[in-house]
Amino acid sequence: MTLQLRSTVKAEGTLEISLADIEVPEPGPNEVVVQVEASPINPSDLGLLFGMADMTTAEVSGPADNPVVTANIPEGLMRNVAARMDQSLPVGNEGAGVVVNAGSSEEAQALMGKTVAVLGGAMYSQLRCLKVSQCLLLPEGITPQEGASCFVNPLTALGMVETMRTEGHSALVHTAAASNLGQMLQKICLKDGVELVNIVRKPENVDLLKSIGATQVCNSSAASFLDDLTDALVATGATLAFDATGGGKLAGQILACMEAAANKTAKEYSRYGSTVHKQVYIYGGLDRSPTELTRNFGMAWGIGGWLLTPFLQKIGAEETQKLKERVAAEVKTTFASSYTREVSLAEALQLDAIAVYGKQATGEKFLINPNK
């Protein structure tokens, strides 16, 4: 048996997060059992974990070593979680640990006792049975804590750069850019010679990114933001943006500034706007309000969604493996992650912890060690 964190949306409009004892299957020929020692709490995990609940209403009950968290889900948001109603779902996209049991195949046996990073879901578990193909062997000397975030953020950042190349753009814009993912993207762009415009919300985040080599950082809370962004777009020629906020005016502002930048170098006026295609991909939902677009950016534009899994499926297993191998080789440099606190499964369900990691604030990333 293994202890596992699970999230349930109940029909009466409440969320329940609890710990459950789950049986660990015997590994098949091409499977391994990993003792999970580190699993990050990413923004992509919080959607499943919190299930649209208003966490300011959260309450905790039960003993300290086996707490149960309950919270109310606003009535207007229940339709958004209807598909998961009354299902107890395991949480945690990725993590790392040591292989403690292995199937009979040569590939599985080769991982016995090794430290691996895993992208397999249900990672907030003490033990996890997975296919060998879901594991990434970490270089000698890399700890589970160092390898815990090998997939979601690194592959997303690499995917953004690859998308830029395949769609014919030459530079990028990224929002919420001081995050762990944003810092990785900046390091990738510096290493690969790609121009990047970073958008942040606080002056201290400007300083943080400039300290790692960023040259174009715009503060969206500054009065001069739109002018600053337009100047950065003129300097870089960026026509592709990845937006982590989702809601509000930011996506539209980026498109408008791209249009303004294109018009600064236009040779003649067109009432239909520039012919330069401008694209914003929304890949996160830090802002849950509606996305607002003011149509002042011509007719050559697009806005859509972008997710890591469909991107990896599109490029195929061979190209995906190349990206994974780059992550493993640079896990202590380009793709290094930092955490402010390591918690056990039970500690992750305490209200003081939820109040911190639930904010998704820069510099407050938590790591769960299910075997702590």
JOVENFEN-V437100 format. One record per helix or strand of 2 or more residues. SS is the DSSP state (H for helix, E for strand). FROM is the first residue (numbers start at 1). LEN is the number of residues. If there is no record, write none. Layout:
SS|FROM|LEN, SS|FROM|LEN
//
This chain:
E|2|9, E|14|9, E|31|10, H|43|8, E|53|9, E|68|6, H|75|10, E|88|3, E|94|9, H|106|4, E|115|5, E|127|5, H|132|3, E|135|3, H|144|4, H|152|15, E|171|5, H|180|13, E|195|6, H|203|9, E|217|3, H|225|12, E|240|4, E|246|3, H|250|15, E|278|5, E|287|5, E|301|5, H|308|22, E|341|3, H|347|3, H|351|7, E|366|3
//
